[in-house]
Amino acid sequence: MEKNLRRAAGNLLVVGLGGSELTGLERAWLRLVRPAGVVLFKRNITDPEQTRALVDEATGLGALHSARFVDVEGGTVNRFRDALASMPSAQAVARADARLGKKGGTLAREHGVLIGRAVKAFGFNTTLAPVVDLALPVSAEVLGSRAPAESPAHVIAFTREFLAGLASEGVVGCGKHFPGLGSAAGDTHFVTPEIRRTFREMWDEDLVPYRELHKQMPMIMTNHAAYPQTKSGDVPASATRFWIETVLRKQIGYRGLILTDDLEMGGILKFMPIEEAAVTAVRVGSDLLEICHSVELILRTFEALIAEGEKSVSFRRLLLQRATEVERKRARLFRGVPKAPTAKQFESLRERVNRFRDRVTSLSESDTVTPRATAPAEHV
């Protein structure tokens, strides 16, 4: 039983790594945990060859059909900015398309295509994009240019084309941050923002992109904000059955993978210990738990899931069932390792990204590409 529980616990974890090469300690705990996948950051990425070697080795020590995650949204959140080129933000692309008379048309699709090609060039199969939060004034200091537009219709128009571009390259996308951070004045890296919108307001605005496009989203990421005017009360959305099972699974009808935002973030850890957060996330319907930095927290989470499975018959049954479902979904989504580009192909991609960025910038008038100190997501 313990062996099955350990395998099941690993099958729900997506983990971060320390540097550009695996250490002996990392190899040891990767063999122990056998995680469902890895998520890499700027600290891990030097060039395509080095990154691909790191991802290959790390996932080779993990579960089959591993998720290979990276955050490439464009604009300020682009882990390849130094290794490849600056990519325009979603907001800049959406504005450029609007100026061309297309509410999220050909430029949004090309944005998805180029990000998809970049992701594959470095050996990944998934980008944790697009952001589908509404670009409302209250969240401007936190989200910056990450959110494509203020209106749900324009967010949908951009997102539909962007996801189509990713899909054409065989790259998995992830809609985030469910159920919506457009009205969050605080940053979930540090606090649990209270979004005082009613459920009707959320349903009619923030949730519209998910309602319309959930069948095109292979994966959806939940956030750590609280919505006290709804049935979830003051509990972070990532830890609530209301948002994940009732709204996302039942009312919206979502059937893809549900991923938590990083469980190390203050938005959840200031509310409950990571052991409780992980067990709760599984109980309320999450498929994958993301832990991006601390080896200690990764191992504590792994052991907490096993311990709860040994203690509770109902949780053991749930954990084993969830792990089986996640394995099946991963096998369908992550069918192989992207082919490495030649040096000529990589340089051609760099040139195309630069031309695309220049075109978008000229049409959108401006784009923020410099990370702001207030937003850790932009430069880790």
N, C-alpha and C positions, 0 to 999 in steps of 0.2 A: 504493500500500500504506500509506504513512504516514497519508494521510487516513482510511483505514478504521480504522487502529489508534487514531488520535486520537479518532474517534467512538466506538469500542468502549470505550476507557479512560474517557471521560466518562460513558458509559452505565452504569458500575458505581459511580459516585461520588454520594454524598449529602453536601451541604456546608452548613456554617453561614455566617452573615453577621454583620457587625460591629455594626450598630445598627438604628435604626428606619427608615432610608432607605438606599438604595444609594448608594455613593460612585462617583465616576468610575472608580477603580481596580477596584472590584467589578464594575462593568459590563464592563470590559475583560476580566478573567479569566473571568467567566461566559461571555462570547462565545467565548473560547478553549477552555474546558473543556467547555462544554455539558453540565453534569452531569445525572444522572438525576433529581435532586430536591434540595430544600433542607430543612433542619431548623432551626426557629426556637426561640428561648429567650425568657426574660422580658426580656432586654435589647433584643429586637427588637419587643416588643409593647406598644402604648399603648392602642389601641382597635380595634374591628373594621374600621372604614374604613381606618385607617392600615395595619393588618396585612394586610388583603386587597390593598391597593395594592402593598405590598412583596412579598408572595408572588406576585402576578400578574406584576409586572415581572421578578422574579428568575427565575421559571419560564419566562417568555416568552423569556428569553435562553438557556434550557437545552434539554434534549431534549424530544421530544414525550411526551405522557402523563406529565408530571412527577409525582413523589411530592412531597407537601406534608406534611411530618412535623412533629409537635409532641408534647411529652410532657405529657399530661394523664391522670394516673392517679387523681387525687383525693388528698386529704390533703396531705402535704408536697410532693408533686411535681405542681404545677398551674401551668402558665405563664400561666393566665388569672386567677389569684387576685386580682390588683389590678384587672384590666380587666373582670372579670365578677363573680365571687364565689368564696368558699371552697367547695370540694367535699369531701364526706367521703371518708376513705380507704377502700381496699378492705377493710382489716381491720375498720374500724368497720362497714361495710355487711354483711360476712359475720357479724359478731357480732350485729348487729341482726336479720338474717334468722334466725339460730339462736334468738334469744329469741322470735321470732314462731313458732317451730316449723317453719321452712322452712330446710333446709340449703342456702342459696344460692338463694333463690326470687325473689319479685317485686321486692324491693328491689335485688337485684343486677342484675336486668334494667333497672329504672328508672335505676340508676346508669349503665349502658351507654347507655341512650337519652339521658340528659341530657348526658353527656360527648360523645356523638355530635353532638347538636344544637349544643353549644358549639363543637366543632371546626369544624363547617360554618359557623357564624356568623362565624368569623374567617377563613374561606377555605381551610381545610385539608381534606385528604381522608383523613388517617391520624393516629391517636393511637398512640404507642409504649407501649401498654398492652394487656393487663394483665400485671402481674408475677405469675408463677406459681411463684415460689420458695416453699419451705416456711418458715413463720415459726417457725424453731427458735431456742432461747435463745442459741446461740452467735453468731448473726448479728443479734441484736436491736439492737445499737448501730449497725450499718451500715444495715440495711434499715428499721428502725423499723416504722411501720404500713403499709409498702408491700406486704408479703406478706400475703395474705388470711387464712391459717390454718396451723396446724401439721400437720394430717393431709392426705394426698393427696386423700382423699375430699371433704373440705370445700373444698379448693382447686379441685377439679374442679367441685363444685356451684356455687361462686361464678363461676368462669371461664366455664362453659357459658352461664349466664344473662347475664353481662356481655357476652360476645361476641355473643349473640343480640340484645341491646339495641343494640349498635353496628351490627350488620348491618341491623337494621330501619331505621336512619337512613342506610344506604348509606355508612358510614364503615368503613375498614379498621382492624383491630386487629393487634397484634403481641405474641405471647407471649414473655416474657423472664424470666430470663436463662439460656438453655440452656447446659449441662445442669442448672444449678441452683446458686444461691448460698446456699441455706438453711443450709449448714454453714460458711460463710466468715466468719472472724473479722476479716479485713482487708478494706479497701475497694479495689476494682480501679481507682479513680481514682488511687491512689498506689502500690499494690504488686500483686504477683501472689500472691493468697492460695493456700495449699496446702490443698486439701480432701481429707482422708485417709479418704475413703469408698471401699469396694470397688465394683467395677462392679455386683455383685449388689445391694448396698445402694442404689446410685443407681437401678438398674433397678426395684427394688421400691418405691422411695419418691419420690425427686426427679423421675424421668422419667415417673411415672404420669400426671400431667396432660398431658404431650405425647403419650404413647401413646394416651390416651383421646380427646383433643380435637384432634389435629393436623389433621384435616380441616376444623375450624372456624377454624383459625388461618391467615389469608392470609399471615402473615409471622411469622418467628421470629428473635429476636435472640440471638446467641451471646455468651458472656462471656469475660473474660480471666483467669479463675482456672485453676489447675493441679490435676490429679487424679492424684497420683503413685502411688496404689494401683491404677490402671487402666493399660491399654495405652498411654495417651497420655503417661505419665511426667510430667516436670516442665514440659512445654510448655503454654502457655495454650490453653484449649479452642478459641478462635477461630482458632488456627493449626495445628490437628490434623486430619488426614484421618480419624483414628479417630472423633472425636465427630461430625464433620459428614457425611462420606460413609458410614462404616460404620454408625454408630448412628442418626443422624437420617434420612438418606436411605434406607438399606437396611433396617435392622432395624425402625425405626418406620414407614418408608414415606412420609415427608413429601415433598410435591410443590410446596409454595409457595415464596415468596421467603425466602432466608436472608440476614440483615443482621448485620454485625459491630457490636458496641458501638463507641463512639468509639475510633478508632485513635490518638488523642492521649493516651489514658489510660496511667498509669504501669504498669498491669498488663501491657501489651503492650510499651510503649516501653522499659521497663527490661530487657526480655528480648531485643528486637531493634530495629533502626532501622525507621522507618516504611516506607521503601522495601521492605525485606525482609518486613515484616508484611503489606503490601498484596499483593505478589506471592504470598506464601505463602497468604494468605487465598483468593485466586482459585484457586490450584492445588488447595487442599483442599476447594473446593466452595462458597465464599461467592458470593452474587449481587450484593450491594450492600455497599460499604465506606463507613462513616460517619466523617466528619472534621468536627468541630463548631465549631472556633474559628480555627485558624491558617491564614492564606492561604499562608504559606510551605510548610506541611505539605501542604496541598491540592495545590499546584503540584508539589511534590516527588513526591507519590504519582502524580499524573497522568503526569509525565514518566518515572517508574520503570516504570509499566505499559507505556508505549510502548517504552521502551528494551529491556525484557525481551522484548517482542514482536518487536522488530527483531533481537534476538540469538538467540532460540530459536524454531525452527520449531514445536515442540510447544506452546510457550506462546502463540505467535501464533494457532495454530489454536484453542486453548482460549479465549483472550480473545475472539476473534471469535464463536465459538459461544456463549459465555456471554452476551455482549452481545446477541446475537439473541434468546436465550431470555428475558433480562430485559426487553427491549423488548416481547416478546409478552405476558409476564405483566403488565407495567405497563399495556399497552393494555387488558387485560381488567379490571384492578382499578380503574384511575383513568380513568373514562370521561367526566369533565366537571368543570367548576368549580362548586362549591356556590353556590347562589343566596344573595345577600346578604339578611339579614333587615331588615325595617323597624325603625324605632326602637321602635315599640310591641311588635313581636315580640321584640326583644332584651330589653326591660324585663320582658316576661312570662317569658322564660327566666330572667332573673336572679331574679325572685320565686320561680319554681318551684325553682330550685337552692337558694335560701335555705330554703324550706319543707322540702325533702327533707333538707338538712343538719340542720336542727333536729330532724326526726323521727328520723333515724338516730342523732344524738347522744343523744337522750333514751332510745333503746332500747339503744344499745351502752354507755351510761354515760360513756364518754370517747372522745376522739379527739385525736391529736396533729396540730395544724395549723401549729405553729411550726417553721420549718426549724432543723435542728441544724447547728452549725458543722462537725461531723465528716463531713457528707454533702453534697458539692458538687452531686450530682444534684438536690438539693432546692431550690436557689435560684439556678441560673444562668439 
